[in-house]
């Protein structure tokens, strides 16, 4: 099941990166191009996507007193890995794993 879920998540991410990014680059996400509902949903999805990043980083910050120096290092890595840049890097890593598994 893990392999199948990884393929589904890769297909969704490839669709978002290779279809969604060029389309929204050519036609920005505003009411004139997409309408009020799509614009509202796009902004809501963006804010919901920030949720895991913010909460994971806050959790790591709250656990610093218990973990000491390791907790400080963990805050940095949690913030970087769960950020949008970290997500893009993780996508690229998973994509390479999927391509490698085909051969």
N, CA and C atoms as a LAMMPS dump frame, in Angstrom:
ITEM: TIMESTEP
0
ITEM: NUMBER OF ATOMS
309
ITEM: BOX BOUNDS ff ff ff
-5.0000000000000000e+02 5.0000000000000000e+02
-5.0000000000000000e+02 5.0000000000000000e+02
-5.0000000000000000e+02 5.0000000000000000e+02
ITEM: ATOMS id mol type element x y z
1 1 1 N 0.817 -1.203 0
2 1 2 C 0 0 0
3 1 3 C 0.849 1.251 0
4 2 1 N 1.955 1.188 0.684
5 2 2 C 2.823 2.362 0.737
6 2 3 C 3.305 2.741 -0.654
7 3 1 N 3.646 1.746 -1.452
8 3 2 C 4.107 2.011 -2.811
9 3 3 C 3.009 2.669 -3.638
10 4 1 N 1.775 2.179 -3.507
11 4 2 C 0.665 2.759 -4.272
12 4 3 C 0.357 4.183 -3.829
13 5 1 N 0.374 4.415 -2.528
14 5 2 C 0.103 5.763 -2.027
15 5 3 C 1.195 6.719 -2.488
16 6 1 N 2.434 6.248 -2.498
17 6 2 C 3.528 7.103 -2.961
18 6 3 C 3.344 7.47 -4.432
19 7 1 N 2.869 6.517 -5.239
20 7 2 C 2.617 6.817 -6.651
21 7 3 C 1.482 7.83 -6.796
22 8 1 N 0.419 7.671 -6.029
23 8 2 C -0.709 8.609 -6.107
24 8 3 C -0.261 10.011 -5.706
25 9 1 N 0.498 10.118 -4.618
26 9 2 C 0.98 11.43 -4.179
27 9 3 C 1.931 12.041 -5.203
28 10 1 N 2.739 11.215 -5.851
29 10 2 C 3.639 11.728 -6.885
30 10 3 C 2.854 12.237 -8.075
31 11 1 N 1.822 11.513 -8.486
32 11 2 C 0.999 11.953 -9.621
33 11 3 C 0.29 13.274 -9.286
34 12 1 N -0.243 13.394 -8.074
35 12 2 C -0.885 14.64 -7.675
36 12 3 C 0.101 15.805 -7.651
37 13 1 N 1.283 15.555 -7.147
38 13 2 C 2.286 16.614 -7.073
39 13 3 C 2.783 16.993 -8.457
40 14 1 N 2.997 16.003 -9.32
41 14 2 C 3.419 16.305 -10.693
42 14 3 C 2.347 17.136 -11.387
43 15 1 N 1.079 16.789 -11.174
44 15 2 C 0.001 17.595 -11.756
45 15 3 C 0.02 19.016 -11.242
46 16 1 N 0.258 19.181 -9.951
47 16 2 C 0.291 20.53 -9.378
48 16 3 C 1.495 21.315 -9.87
49 17 1 N 2.65 20.651 -9.973
50 17 2 C 3.87 21.361 -10.363
51 17 3 C 3.908 21.634 -11.859
52 18 1 N 3.611 20.626 -12.673
53 18 2 C 3.768 20.78 -14.113
54 18 3 C 2.523 21.29 -14.835
55 19 1 N 1.385 21.271 -14.178
56 19 2 C 0.169 21.826 -14.777
57 19 3 C -0.244 23.094 -14.041
58 20 1 N -0.366 23.005 -12.728
59 20 2 C -0.839 24.144 -11.946
60 20 3 C 0.088 25.34 -11.982
61 21 1 N 1.389 25.105 -11.866
62 21 2 C 2.344 26.209 -11.853
63 21 3 C 2.364 26.984 -13.17
64 22 1 N 2.476 26.322 -14.338
65 22 2 C 2.46 27.109 -15.581
66 22 3 C 1.128 27.832 -15.828
67 23 1 N 0.026 27.186 -15.468
68 23 2 C -1.275 27.82 -15.693
69 23 3 C -1.428 29.062 -14.827
70 24 1 N -1.062 28.968 -13.562
71 24 2 C -1.189 30.138 -12.691
72 24 3 C -0.102 31.171 -12.96
73 25 1 N 0.987 30.773 -13.622
74 25 2 C 1.991 31.759 -14.027
75 25 3 C 1.469 32.586 -15.197
76 26 1 N 0.827 31.92 -16.138
77 26 2 C 0.269 32.641 -17.285
78 26 3 C -0.973 33.443 -16.91
79 27 1 N -1.811 32.875 -16.064
80 27 2 C -3.033 33.556 -15.629
81 27 3 C -3.049 33.59 -14.115
82 28 1 N -2.596 34.703 -13.504
83 28 2 C -2.499 34.771 -12.043
84 28 3 C -3.833 34.494 -11.355
85 29 1 N -3.738 34.064 -10.118
86 29 2 C -4.915 33.69 -9.338
87 29 3 C -5.6 34.949 -8.805
88 30 1 N -6.465 35.524 -9.617
89 30 2 C -7.267 36.664 -9.179
90 30 3 C -8.682 36.512 -9.725
91 31 1 N -9.574 37.357 -9.254
92 31 2 C -10.987 37.208 -9.603
93 31 3 C -11.262 37.449 -11.082
94 32 1 N -10.504 38.305 -11.723
95 32 2 C -10.735 38.591 -13.145
96 32 3 C -10.478 37.369 -14.02
97 33 1 N -9.49 36.55 -13.667
98 33 2 C -9.154 35.37 -14.474
99 33 3 C -9.919 34.122 -14.069
100 34 1 N -10.128 33.913 -12.768
101 34 2 C -10.649 32.641 -12.293
102 34 3 C -12.001 32.727 -11.608
103 35 1 N -12.434 33.896 -11.227
104 35 2 C -13.695 34.023 -10.504
105 35 3 C -13.46 34.027 -8.998
106 36 1 N -14.486 34.431 -8.268
107 36 2 C -14.364 34.599 -6.825
108 36 3 C -14.192 33.261 -6.097
109 37 1 N -14.936 32.229 -6.488
110 37 2 C -14.875 30.948 -5.778
111 37 3 C -13.498 30.295 -5.899
112 38 1 N -12.962 30.23 -7.111
113 38 2 C -11.651 29.612 -7.316
114 38 3 C -10.569 30.398 -6.588
115 39 1 N -10.661 31.722 -6.63
116 39 2 C -9.682 32.549 -5.925
117 39 3 C -9.755 32.315 -4.418
118 40 1 N -10.955 32.268 -3.875
119 40 2 C -11.127 32.031 -2.446
120 40 3 C -10.613 30.646 -2.048
121 41 1 N -10.941 29.626 -2.835
122 41 2 C -10.474 28.268 -2.539
123 41 3 C -8.96 28.147 -2.672
124 42 1 N -8.379 28.82 -3.649
125 42 2 C -6.928 28.797 -3.816
126 42 3 C -6.211 29.403 -2.622
127 43 1 N -6.726 30.528 -2.142
128 43 2 C -6.112 31.158 -0.969
129 43 3 C -6.325 30.311 0.287
130 44 1 N -7.504 29.697 0.408
131 44 2 C -7.771 28.841 1.569
132 44 3 C -6.842 27.629 1.565
133 45 1 N -6.629 27.026 0.405
134 45 2 C -5.723 25.874 0.314
135 45 3 C -4.287 26.283 0.641
136 46 1 N -3.887 27.469 0.211
137 46 2 C -2.545 27.95 0.532
138 46 3 C -2.379 28.104 2.043
139 47 1 N -3.373 28.716 2.688
140 47 2 C -3.295 28.907 4.134
141 47 3 C -3.34 27.573 4.878
142 48 1 N -4.16 26.627 4.393
143 48 2 C -4.196 25.307 5.02
144 48 3 C -2.878 24.564 4.824
145 49 1 N -2.208 24.813 3.728
146 49 2 C -0.903 24.201 3.495
147 49 3 C 0.165 24.746 4.426
148 50 1 N -0.004 25.993 4.865
149 50 2 C 0.943 26.566 5.816
150 50 3 C 0.75 26 7.221
151 51 1 N -0.427 25.452 7.499
152 51 2 C -0.742 24.93 8.823
153 51 3 C 0.249 23.884 9.324
154 52 1 N 0.496 22.812 8.568
155 52 2 C 1.445 21.806 9.052
156 52 3 C 2.84 22.373 9.297
157 53 1 N 3.269 23.302 8.463
158 53 2 C 4.583 23.913 8.633
159 53 3 C 4.649 24.702 9.94
160 54 1 N 3.646 25.541 10.166
161 54 2 C 3.627 26.367 11.376
162 54 3 C 3.509 25.501 12.63
163 55 1 N 2.58 24.543 12.619
164 55 2 C 2.36 23.737 13.818
165 55 3 C 3.522 22.799 14.119
166 56 1 N 4.149 22.242 13.083
167 56 2 C 5.313 21.382 13.317
168 56 3 C 6.473 22.19 13.889
169 57 1 N 6.663 23.397 13.376
170 57 2 C 7.733 24.245 13.899
171 57 3 C 7.43 24.692 15.321
172 58 1 N 6.185 25.048 15.606
173 58 2 C 5.815 25.441 16.965
174 58 3 C 5.989 24.286 17.949
175 59 1 N 5.616 23.082 17.523
176 59 2 C 5.791 21.922 18.404
177 59 3 C 7.267 21.7 18.721
178 60 1 N 8.112 21.82 17.686
179 60 2 C 9.545 21.651 17.921
180 60 3 C 10.072 22.738 18.863
181 61 1 N 9.556 23.963 18.733
182 61 2 C 9.982 25.052 19.63
183 61 3 C 9.549 24.792 21.072
184 62 1 N 8.345 24.265 21.234
185 62 2 C 7.855 24.004 22.585
186 62 3 C 8.619 22.878 23.285
187 63 1 N 9.208 21.982 22.513
188 63 2 C 9.938 20.861 23.097
189 63 3 C 11.422 21.143 23.296
190 64 1 N 11.87 22.356 22.964
191 64 2 C 13.284 22.704 23.145
192 64 3 C 13.724 22.588 24.602
193 65 1 N 12.964 23.093 25.587
194 65 2 C 13.449 22.985 26.968
195 65 3 C 13.675 21.539 27.423
196 66 1 N 12.879 20.623 26.921
197 66 2 C 13.009 19.223 27.317
198 66 3 C 14.173 18.525 26.616
199 67 1 N 14.472 18.964 25.387
200 67 2 C 15.496 18.282 24.59
201 67 3 C 16.853 18.965 24.618
202 68 1 N 16.902 20.194 25.042
203 68 2 C 18.18 20.904 25.128
204 68 3 C 18.714 21.301 23.767
205 69 1 N 20.019 21.114 23.562
206 69 2 C 20.678 21.512 22.313
207 69 3 C 20.114 20.758 21.118
208 70 1 N 19.797 19.501 21.321
209 70 2 C 19.201 18.714 20.237
210 70 3 C 17.888 19.343 19.784
211 71 1 N 17.12 19.911 20.704
212 71 2 C 15.854 20.552 20.365
213 71 3 C 16.04 21.786 19.508
214 72 1 N 17.104 22.551 19.778
215 72 2 C 17.387 23.749 18.976
216 72 3 C 17.726 23.353 17.542
217 73 1 N 18.534 22.325 17.391
218 73 2 C 18.881 21.835 16.059
219 73 3 C 17.635 21.289 15.364
220 74 1 N 16.787 20.616 16.128
221 74 2 C 15.577 20.035 15.55
222 74 3 C 14.621 21.118 15.058
223 75 1 N 14.532 22.234 15.767
224 75 2 C 13.669 23.332 15.314
225 75 3 C 14.098 23.794 13.934
226 76 1 N 15.391 23.958 13.739
227 76 2 C 15.893 24.394 12.429
228 76 3 C 15.517 23.399 11.337
229 77 1 N 15.767 22.112 11.575
230 77 2 C 15.499 21.124 10.537
231 77 3 C 14.002 20.929 10.296
232 78 1 N 13.196 20.998 11.336
233 78 2 C 11.744 20.888 11.146
234 78 3 C 11.244 22.068 10.324
235 79 1 N 11.727 23.261 10.618
236 79 2 C 11.298 24.445 9.866
237 79 3 C 11.715 24.351 8.401
238 80 1 N 12.916 23.852 8.144
239 80 2 C 13.395 23.762 6.758
240 80 3 C 12.699 22.639 6.005
241 81 1 N 12.606 21.461 6.612
242 81 2 C 12.048 20.304 5.903
243 81 3 C 10.549 20.452 5.663
244 82 1 N 9.82 21.021 6.615
245 82 2 C 8.377 21.137 6.432
246 82 3 C 7.969 22.414 5.71
247 83 1 N 8.932 23.252 5.317
248 83 2 C 8.624 24.472 4.571
249 83 3 C 8.29 24.128 3.122
250 84 1 N 7.755 25.075 2.362
251 84 2 C 7.495 24.807 0.938
252 84 3 C 8.756 24.401 0.175
253 85 1 N 9.896 24.997 0.498
254 85 2 C 11.152 24.602 -0.154
255 85 3 C 11.506 23.153 0.187
256 86 1 N 11.333 22.797 1.447
257 86 2 C 11.596 21.425 1.869
258 86 3 C 10.647 20.444 1.199
259 87 1 N 9.387 20.855 1.038
260 87 2 C 8.419 20.002 0.357
261 87 3 C 8.83 19.776 -1.091
262 88 1 N 9.284 20.848 -1.752
263 88 2 C 9.713 20.719 -3.147
264 88 3 C 10.92 19.794 -3.258
265 89 1 N 11.84 19.9 -2.312
266 89 2 C 13.009 19.027 -2.317
267 89 3 C 12.602 17.574 -2.07
268 90 1 N 11.672 17.377 -1.137
269 90 2 C 11.183 16.028 -0.864
270 90 3 C 10.46 15.455 -2.081
271 91 1 N 9.711 16.303 -2.796
272 91 2 C 9.055 15.859 -4.031
273 91 3 C 10.089 15.407 -5.053
274 92 1 N 11.14 16.193 -5.22
275 92 2 C 12.171 15.838 -6.181
276 92 3 C 12.843 14.523 -5.797
277 93 1 N 13.104 14.346 -4.518
278 93 2 C 13.705 13.099 -4.029
279 93 3 C 12.781 11.912 -4.301
280 94 1 N 11.489 12.04 -3.991
281 94 2 C 10.537 10.949 -4.242
282 94 3 C 10.382 10.686 -5.735
283 95 1 N 10.41 11.734 -6.533
284 95 2 C 10.309 11.558 -7.975
285 95 3 C 11.49 10.748 -8.499
286 96 1 N 12.688 11.064 -8.014
287 96 2 C 13.873 10.292 -8.414
288 96 3 C 13.753 8.834 -7.957
289 97 1 N 13.214 8.609 -6.769
290 97 2 C 13.008 7.231 -6.299
291 97 3 C 12.028 6.485 -7.199
292 98 1 N 10.967 7.169 -7.625
293 98 2 C 9.987 6.518 -8.49
294 98 3 C 10.593 6.181 -9.852
295 99 1 N 11.363 7.1 -10.405
296 99 2 C 11.984 6.84 -11.704
297 99 3 C 12.975 5.695 -11.588
298 100 1 N 13.737 5.677 -10.502
299 100 2 C 14.717 4.602 -10.302
300 100 3 C 14.022 3.253 -10.137
301 101 1 N 12.857 3.247 -9.479
302 101 2 C 12.171 1.977 -9.264
303 101 3 C 11.576 1.417 -10.55
304 102 1 N 11.487 2.211 -11.597
305 102 2 C 10.95 1.727 -12.88
306 102 3 C 11.99 0.905 -13.642
307 103 1 N 13.241 1.018 -13.289
308 103 2 C 14.294 0.313 -14.04
309 103 3 C 14.869 -0.824 -13.267
